[in-house]
């Protein structure tokens, strides 16, 4: 019996749809909890020698990497961000921590989450990636670009962002003679649960 053209078209459509299912779902891997995101804030001002640079750990509470679709998203719990400054006394470090979490900077009581979601990913030479996306911080969402490379199965990279673009005024004390620079440097080392399981 000869197959009708309509039946053939229907079967071909079904085969095509079934073939696309694995590509449309099941490709995203959860970001492993051991992944690290570090924020570096640098001092400036006339008496900056009396101040300290700050290193802040920002744990990723949720996120996925979809290599097939070239997409990434993650969420940071602002309340869990931690000042690491090893050179500071415990009391001084707590002061910096409280100020960072307070209304002058993160205001984490009102803006509890920091979120990033990619909008475009381009492959470059030697496994490098240029990731464009939108970062939501302090109640504002702005576009940022992140440079990423792969190292031993990890996604490692860096970017910079302006505090003022997210409605945050850099901390300034002593009449501005000691202050924190507007630009922050962000470094990250991300791996997925799939990568961890493959070790």
C-alpha positions in Angstrom: 0.0 0.0 0.0 1.4 3.3 -1.0 1.6 5.9 1.8 -0.3 9.1 1.2 1.7 12.3 1.0 -0.2 13.7 4.0 0.6 10.7 6.2 4.2 10.8 5.2 4.4 14.5 6.1 2.7 13.8 9.5 5.2 11.0 10.3 8.2 13.2 9.2 6.9 16.0 11.5 6.5 13.7 14.4 10.1 12.3 13.9 11.4 15.8 13.7 9.6 16.9 16.9 10.8 13.8 18.8 14.3 14.5 17.6 14.2 18.0 19.0 12.9 17.1 22.4 16.3 16.2 23.9 17.7 19.5 22.6 14.9 21.6 24.0 15.0 20.1 27.5 17.2 18.3 29.9 20.3 20.2 28.8 20.6 22.6 31.7 22.9 21.6 34.6 22.6 23.0 38.1 25.5 25.2 39.3 27.4 23.3 42.0 27.3 24.8 45.5 31.1 24.9 45.7 31.2 27.6 42.9 32.7 30.9 43.9 31.9 34.5 43.1 34.2 37.1 44.6 33.8 40.9 44.6 36.7 43.2 45.0 36.2 46.8 46.2 39.2 49.2 46.0 40.0 52.2 48.1 40.7 55.7 46.7 41.0 59.2 48.0 43.7 61.5 49.5 44.2 59.3 52.5 43.5 56.0 50.9 46.6 54.6 52.4 44.8 54.6 55.7 41.9 52.6 54.3 41.5 49.0 53.2 40.6 47.2 50.0 37.7 44.8 50.5 37.2 41.2 49.4 33.6 39.9 49.5 32.4 36.3 49.0 29.0 36.0 47.3 27.6 32.4 47.4 25.4 31.3 44.5 22.2 30.0 45.9 20.6 28.8 42.7 21.5 28.7 39.0 21.9 26.6 35.8 24.2 26.4 32.8 22.8 25.2 29.5 25.7 24.4 27.2 23.5 23.3 24.4 21.5 26.5 24.3 24.4 28.7 25.5 22.5 30.1 28.4 23.4 30.7 32.0 21.5 32.2 35.0 22.2 32.4 38.7 21.0 34.0 41.9 23.0 35.3 44.8 21.4 35.6 48.3 22.5 39.2 49.2 22.1 38.5 52.9 24.7 35.7 52.7 27.4 37.9 51.2 30.4 37.9 53.5 33.3 40.3 54.0 36.5 38.2 54.1 39.2 41.0 54.7 41.7 38.9 56.6 43.8 41.9 57.6 41.0 43.5 59.6 40.2 42.7 63.2 37.0 40.8 63.9 35.3 44.0 65.2 36.4 46.1 62.2 35.3 43.4 59.8 31.9 43.3 61.4 31.6 47.0 60.9 32.4 46.7 57.2 29.9 43.8 57.0 27.1 45.7 58.7 27.6 48.7 56.5 27.7 46.6 53.3 24.4 44.9 54.2 22.8 48.2 55.4 20.8 50.8 53.5 23.8 52.7 52.3 25.0 49.8 50.1 23.2 46.6 49.4 20.1 47.2 51.6 19.7 43.5 51.7 16.7 43.6 54.0 14.7 45.1 51.0 16.7 43.7 48.0 17.3 40.1 49.0 18.4 38.7 45.7 21.0 39.5 43.1 20.3 37.8 39.8 22.0 37.4 36.4 20.6 35.9 33.2 22.4 35.8 29.9 20.9 37.2 26.8 23.7 36.4 24.3 26.7 34.1 24.3 29.4 34.2 21.7 32.3 31.7 21.3 35.7 33.2 20.9 39.2 31.7 20.3 40.7 29.0 22.5 37.5 28.2 24.4 36.8 31.7 25.5 33.2 33.1 25.7 31.7 36.6 25.6 28.6 36.5 27.7 26.1 39.4 27.6 23.3 39.5 30.1 21.2 41.4 32.5 22.1 41.9 36.2 19.5 42.7 38.8 21.0 44.4 41.8 19.6 46.8 44.4 16.2 47.0 42.7 17.7 47.9 39.3 18.4 45.8 36.2 21.3 46.7 33.9 23.1 45.1 31.0 26.7 43.7 31.6 29.2 41.8 29.6 31.3 39.0 31.1 34.5 37.4 29.8 34.5 33.6 30.4 37.0 30.9 29.7 37.0 27.2 30.6 39.7 25.7 32.8 39.6 22.1 33.9 35.9 21.9 33.4 35.2 25.1 35.3 33.8 28.4 33.9 36.3 31.1 35.1 36.0 34.8 34.3 35.8 38.4 35.3 33.8 41.5 34.8 33.5 45.0 36.3 30.5 47.0 37.2 29.7 50.5 38.4 27.9 50.8 41.8 26.3 54.1 40.7 24.6 52.4 37.7 22.7 50.3 40.3 21.7 53.3 42.5 24.5 52.7 45.1 26.7 55.6 46.2 30.2 54.4 46.9 31.1 54.7 50.6 32.9 57.9 51.4 34.2 59.0 54.8 36.2 61.8 56.3 34.9 64.3 53.8 35.8 62.1 50.8 39.5 61.8 51.8 38.9 58.1 52.2 36.4 56.3 50.0 35.6 53.2 47.9 36.0 53.4 44.1 32.8 53.3 42.1 34.0 50.4 40.0 33.9 46.9 41.4 35.8 43.9 40.1 33.9 40.6 40.0 35.7 37.2 39.6 34.0 33.8 39.5 34.8 30.2 39.3 31.7 28.2 38.4 31.2 24.5 37.9 28.0 22.5 37.5 26.8 19.4 39.3 27.3 17.4 36.1 30.9 18.4 36.0 31.3 17.5 39.7 29.7 14.1 39.1 32.1 13.5 36.1 35.2 13.7 38.2 
